[in-house]
Amino acid sequence: MSGFLFDDIVFGPVKSRRFGVSLGVNLLPETRKICNFNCVYCECGLSDYKHNSSARLHSTEEINNNLTLRFEQLASEGLKPDNITFAGNGEPTLHPGFNEIIDHTIALRNRLFSKAMITVLSNSTRLNVPEVRAALDKIDNNVLKLDAGSQEMFYLINRPAGNLNIENIVKELCSFNGKLSIQTLFLRGEINGRMVDNTTDQEVDLWLSHLNKIKPERVMLYPIERATPEQGIEKISREELQRIADKVASLNIVAEVFA
């Protein structure tokens, strides 16, 4: 598997258009991606589902110790991050200690970086897991993925492991009562002999209908930015993304284009 991987538990700080000065947290192995999606555009490369269960994860204790040491070091150097962002090499909520790690991060944030927000970037598939949901309910900023309107396009773009249903995902997103952001990557192209396009009127209308139910605080729209593991994907222009964003705004939802 090729792709860009983070090589530490704590990475950065980095300057982000979305999150300001951000400290990244990677709960997954530094040498491989662990995810229950196999997105055609993923900068970390393709997923190898059959080896996910045997991958060695850092223990919760290892991660919490690393967070403490690194955060204390950065605080002593005068760093004042705007965000502590859980992202990394795959889906962060797959780590079995996710809830405990969030608790530890909140305590560190309160002690060392009191003005920083805690953000989780997630693919939205584990919102029905009680421990995951409990953790997400404690943080400041949930940024949750929704890349498709239809079930067919969901499978073509995100290629999930298992029998996941987009309607069930939307139902879980609705349960946040608007306290979340939705991020969507728009693309089109012929991938493995199939046309994949979530910018069509039909797909956008279905996606908008989901947003109208979810009523998020904001929606973030993206094109591809880095090399993709699948070939033949077109980068959508800022102008086209803005036209879609204008439709989101017509629902009285804040929409931002990052292109």
C-alpha positions in Angstrom: 0.0 0.0 0.0 1.4 3.4 -1.0 0.3 6.7 0.5 1.2 9.4 2.9 1.4 8.2 6.5 2.0 10.1 9.8 5.1 8.7 11.5 4.3 9.6 15.2 1.4 9.7 17.7 1.6 13.5 18.0 2.4 15.4 14.8 2.7 19.1 14.2 1.9 21.7 15.0 0.7 22.5 11.6 -1.1 25.6 10.2 -4.5 24.7 9.0 -7.1 26.8 7.1 -9.8 25.1 9.0 -8.3 24.7 12.5 -5.6 27.3 12.9 -2.5 26.1 14.7 -3.3 22.5 15.1 -1.6 19.6 17.0 -2.4 16.3 15.3 -3.0 13.0 17.1 -2.6 9.7 15.3 -4.0 6.7 17.2 -3.1 4.2 14.5 0.2 2.5 13.5 2.8 4.7 11.9 3.6 2.1 9.2 0.1 1.3 7.8 -3.4 2.6 7.4 -6.2 1.1 9.6 -9.7 2.0 8.4 -13.1 0.5 7.7 -13.3 2.6 4.5 -11.2 2.1 1.3 -11.9 5.6 -0.2 -10.8 6.0 -3.8 -9.2 9.3 -2.9 -7.5 8.5 0.4 -4.1 10.2 0.8 -3.0 7.3 3.2 -3.5 4.8 0.3 -5.7 1.7 0.1 -7.0 -0.3 3.0 -6.1 -3.9 3.5 -9.2 -5.1 5.5 -8.0 -8.7 6.0 -5.1 -7.5 8.1 -6.9 -4.9 10.2 -7.7 -7.3 13.1 -4.0 -8.5 13.4 -2.4 -5.0 13.3 -0.6 -3.9 16.4 -2.0 -0.7 17.9 -0.2 1.3 20.5 -1.8 0.6 23.9 -4.0 3.3 25.5 -1.3 3.7 28.1 1.4 4.2 25.5 -0.6 6.8 23.7 -1.6 8.7 26.9 2.0 8.8 28.1 3.1 10.1 24.7 0.5 12.8 24.7 1.5 13.9 28.2 5.2 14.1 27.3 4.8 15.8 24.0 2.1 18.3 25.2 4.2 19.2 28.2 7.2 19.7 26.0 5.3 21.9 23.6 3.7 23.9 26.4 7.1 24.6 27.9 8.2 26.0 24.5 5.3 28.4 24.5 3.1 26.7 22.0 -0.6 27.8 22.2 -2.5 25.7 19.7 -6.0 26.5 18.5 -6.9 22.9 18.0 -5.9 19.4 19.0 -7.0 17.3 16.1 -7.6 13.5 16.0 -6.9 12.3 12.4 -3.9 10.2 11.3 -3.5 7.0 9.5 -7.1 5.9 9.1 -10.2 6.0 11.3 -9.4 7.2 14.9 -12.5 5.8 16.5 -11.3 2.2 15.7 -8.8 2.4 18.6 -10.4 0.4 21.5 -9.2 3.0 24.0 -10.6 6.0 22.1 -13.0 7.0 25.0 -10.2 6.9 27.6 -7.8 8.7 25.3 -10.3 11.5 24.8 -10.7 11.8 28.6 -6.9 12.1 29.0 -6.7 14.6 26.2 -9.4 16.8 27.7 -7.5 16.8 31.0 -4.2 17.7 29.3 -5.9 20.4 27.3 -7.5 21.9 30.4 -4.1 22.0 32.2 -1.8 23.0 29.3 -3.7 24.5 26.4 -6.9 25.9 27.9 -8.0 27.8 24.8 -7.6 24.9 22.4 -10.5 23.1 20.9 -10.5 19.3 20.6 -11.5 18.1 17.1 -12.1 14.6 15.8 -12.2 13.8 12.0 -14.2 10.7 11.6 -15.8 8.7 8.7 -19.1 8.6 10.7 -19.4 4.8 10.7 -19.0 4.1 14.5 -21.4 6.7 15.9 -23.7 3.9 17.1 -20.9 2.4 19.3 -21.8 3.6 22.8 -18.1 4.2 23.9 -17.4 6.1 20.7 -20.5 8.2 21.0 -19.7 9.0 24.6 -16.3 10.3 23.6 -17.6 12.4 20.8 -20.2 14.0 23.0 -17.4 15.3 25.2 -15.4 17.2 22.6 -15.7 20.6 21.0 -15.7 19.9 17.3 -17.0 16.8 15.5 -16.1 16.9 11.8 -17.9 13.9 10.2 -17.7 12.6 6.7 -20.6 12.3 4.3 -19.4 11.9 0.7 -22.5 10.7 -1.1 -26.2 11.0 -1.4 -27.1 7.5 -2.6 -26.1 4.1 -1.3 -24.6 3.2 -4.7 -22.3 6.3 -4.7 -21.4 5.6 -1.0 -20.1 2.2 -2.0 -18.3 3.5 -5.1 -16.5 6.3 -3.3 -16.0 5.1 0.2 -16.0 1.3 -0.4 -16.8 0.4 3.2 -15.9 -2.9 5.0 -19.1 -4.8 5.9 -22.7 -4.0 5.1 -23.0 -0.3 6.0 -26.1 1.7 5.1 -25.9 5.4 4.3 -29.4 5.9 5.8 -28.3 4.5 9.1 -25.3 6.8 9.1 -27.5 9.8 8.4 -29.7 8.8 11.2 -26.8 8.8 13.6 -25.6 12.1 12.3 -29.1 13.5 13.0 -28.8 12.5 16.6 -26.1 15.2 17.2 -28.9 17.8 17.0 -26.8 20.0 14.8 -23.7 20.1 17.0 -21.3 18.8 14.2 -19.7 19.8 10.9 -20.0 17.7 7.8 -17.1 17.3 5.4 -17.6 16.2 1.8 -15.0 15.5 -0.9 -16.4 15.9 -4.4 -14.9 14.1 -7.4 -15.7 12.5 -10.7 -13.8 10.0 -12.9 -13.8 6.5 -14.3 -12.4 4.1 -11.6 -11.9 0.5 -12.3 -14.3 0.7 -15.3 -17.1 2.5 -13.4 -18.1 6.1 -13.6 -17.9 7.7 -10.1 -19.4 11.1 -9.7 -21.0 12.7 -6.7 -21.4 16.1 -8.4 -24.4 15.1 -10.5 -27.7 16.9 -9.9 -29.3 13.6 -8.6 -26.4 12.9 -6.2 -26.2 16.5 -4.9 -30.0 16.7 -4.4 -29.9 13.4 -2.3 -26.9 14.7 -0.4 -28.7 18.0 0.3 -31.7 16.1 1.6 -29.5 14.4 4.1 -28.0 17.7 5.2 -31.5 19.2 5.6 -32.2 16.4 8.1 -28.9 16.6 9.9 -28.8 20.4 10.0 -25.1 20.7 10.8 -23.4 23.9 12.0 -21.4 24.0 8.8 -20.5 22.0 5.7 -16.9 21.8 4.4 -16.5 21.0 0.7 -13.3 19.8 -0.9 -11.7 18.6 -4.1 -8.8 16.2 -4.2 -5.5 17.9 -3.3 -2.9 15.1 -3.3 -2.1 12.1 -5.4 -4.9 9.4 -5.1 -4.5 5.7 -4.9 -6.9 5.2 -7.7 -6.2 6.8 -11.1 -8.5 8.8 -13.3 -10.0 11.1 -10.7 -10.7 14.7 -11.7 -10.2 17.6 -9.4 -13.4 19.6 -9.2 -13.0 23.4 -9.7 -13.6 25.9 -7.0 -16.3 27.5 -9.1 -18.3 24.2 -9.3 -17.8 23.6 -5.6 -19.0 27.1 -4.8 -22.2 26.4 -6.8 -22.9 23.3 -4.7 -22.0 25.4 -1.5 -24.6 28.0 -2.6 -27.2 25.2 -2.6 -26.2 24.3 1.0 -26.4 27.9 2.0 -30.0 28.0 0.7 -30.8 25.5 3.5 -29.6 28.1 6.0 -26.5 26.0 6.7 -23.0 27.6 6.6 -21.0 26.2 3.7 -17.3 26.7 3.1 -15.2 25.7 0.1 -11.6 24.6 0.6 -10.0 24.5 -2.8 
